[in-house]
Amino acid sequence: MKINAKDIAASVFLLLVAFVGLWLNQDHSLGTARRMGPGYMPMLVFWLEIGLAGLVLIFAFFNGPDPLQKWTKMETATLAIGVAAGLVMWQLSRFFGPYFTQTYNGIGLGMLVGFLVICWAQGWRLIGYICASMCVFALLLEKGGLMLALVGTIAVCALAEPEHRAKPVGVLGIMIFLLALCWWIFIKQLDIRVQVFPWS
């Protein structure tokens, strides 16, 4: 067998995220395919993620060898500091107002801080900014609306690649396109009841 250690690690990470997501999603009602509850779509996404992790794991035994690289001291240190900073921010978040004591908003703020801290290391930068952007979306959606949440998500994602940071006009163009596309699909066509703007 030609084992790809990177793909095995990626599949384990995907499985971990999916199982944690399914566990957290237990608080939401699922409903049915015809009348979806708030937990229905996340449940589908997490099951699809489990299927994807299974495919990645199967292919990992045939497309190697690709060993994992050793972490540098900077990567190890930023990971430890990021976890510590995230835990501290989670505990402090209750002092920032009632919004952070509701549901998982305090955990989301802690995760955002932790992911931004690990971005200091080059090896963590890509996954750190991508995960941080998801935290930004989750934190902004309820109070800021869909459009502001998408703007924050795309802006943080753009920080992951140096060429995107060097071309802000391109990022602005894709941002405008995605805002229009998401409004047309989710609000106009699917009529999803979600706050669109902070003032609506």
N, C-alpha and C positions, 0 to 999 in steps of 0.2 A: 504494500500500500504506500501511496505517496501522500503522506499526511500534511495538510496545510494548517499549521498551528494558529495562524491569524484568523482563518475562517472558523475554527473551533471556538476560539475566544469570542469572536463576533456572535456566533450562534448562542453561546452561553449568555452573553450580555443581552441579546434580544429576548431570550427566554426569561431572564430575570426581570426585565422591564415589563414584559407581558404579564407575568404572574403577579407582580406587584400591582399593576394596573387592574387586573381582574379582581384582586383582593380589595382594592380601594373602591372599585365600581360596585361592590355589593350593596352599598348604601342607596344606590339609585334604582328606581323601578325600571324594568326592561320593557314592559308592554309587549306588543306583537309587531310583526312586520308591517301590518296595516296601520296600527296605531302605536308608533314608536314612543317609548318613554325616554327620559333623559339618559338612561344607561344603555340603551340599545346599540347606538352607533359605536360608543367606546368599546362595548363588548365585542362587536364584530371586528373592529380594528385590532384588538388584542388577540383574538383568535387567528386573524390573518397573519399577525406578527409571529405567532407560534408556528403557523405553517411555513412562513418564510424562514424562520430559524431552523426548522427541520430540513428544508431544502439546502440551506447553507451548510448544515452539518453533514448531510449526505455527500455533497460535492467536496467537502473538506477532506474526505478520505481518498480522493482521486486526482486533485489538482495541485498537489504539493511537489516537492517540499518547499515550505515557506515558513521558516521558524520565526518566532516572536523575537523582537529586538529587546535588548536589555534597557530598562529605564535608566535615564541619566539621573544624577543627583538632583538636578533642577526639577525634573518631572516628578520624582518621588516626594521632594519637599513641597512643591506646589499642590500635589494631590492631598498630602496630609494637612497643609494649611487650609486648602479649600474645604475639606470636610469639617475641620474645626470651625472655620469662619461661618460655614453654612449652619452648623448646629447652634452656634452662638446667636446668629441672626434670627434663627427660628425661635429661640427662647426670648429674644428681645422684641420680636415682632408684635407681641401682645400689647406692648406699650405704645405702639404706633396708631392705635385706634381700633374700633370694633370690626372693621373690615378684615383685619388680619387674625381675628379670633374666630371668624366664621369659616366653616368647612376646612379646606386645606390651604387657605391663602397664606398663613404663616409659614407652612412648610414650603410653599412655592417661593416665597421671598427668600427663605434660607437657601433653597436650591439655586436660585438665581445668583445669589452672592457667591456660593461655593463654585458654581460653574464659571463665573467671571474671574474668580481668583485663579483657577487652574489654567486659564487662558494665558497666563504669564509665561508658561512653558510652551515652547514651540510644538512639542509632541502632542500636547493636549488641546492646542488652540482650535483646531477644526471641530472636534466633538464638543469642546467646551462652549463655543459660540452657538453651535446648532442647538444644544440642550438649553442654553440660556435663552435663546429666542423662543423656544416652546414655553419656558416659564414666563417670559414677557407676555406672550399671547394669553396664557391662562390668567395672569394677574390683571391684564387690561380689559379683557372681554366684557366682564360684568359691569364695570363702572365706566369704562371708556368707549365701549361699543366695538362692533366688528371692524370698522374702518381704522380706528386708532390702534386696535390690537394688531391688525395686519401691518400697519406702518411700522410699529415697534418691532414686530417679528422680522420683517424684511430688512430693516435697518441693522438689527443685531446680527442677522445671518450674513449680511454683506461684509461685516468685520472679519469674517473667517478667512477670506481670501485677500491677499495683498492687491491683486489686480482689480478687485471690486472696490477696494478703498481708493485706488488711484483713478477710478472712473465713476465718480458720483452721478454723472448724467445718465449713464447706463443703468445704474441702480434705481435712479428716479424714474426712468422710463419703464422698467419692469415693475416697479411699485405701482405706477398709475395703471398699467395693464392688468395687474393682478387685482387691484382694488375694483376696477370695473368688472372684471370677470367674476369675482366672488360676489359682488352685488347682483349681477345679472343671474347667476346660477342659484345662489342660496336665498336671496331676498325676492327677486322678481319671479323666478321660475318655480322654485320649491316652496316659497312663502314660509320660510323658517322664521319663527317668532323670536328674534334676537334683537337686542338694542344695536342700532346701526351706527349712531353718532353719540358722543357724550351727552348732547343736549336733547336727544330724542327719547 
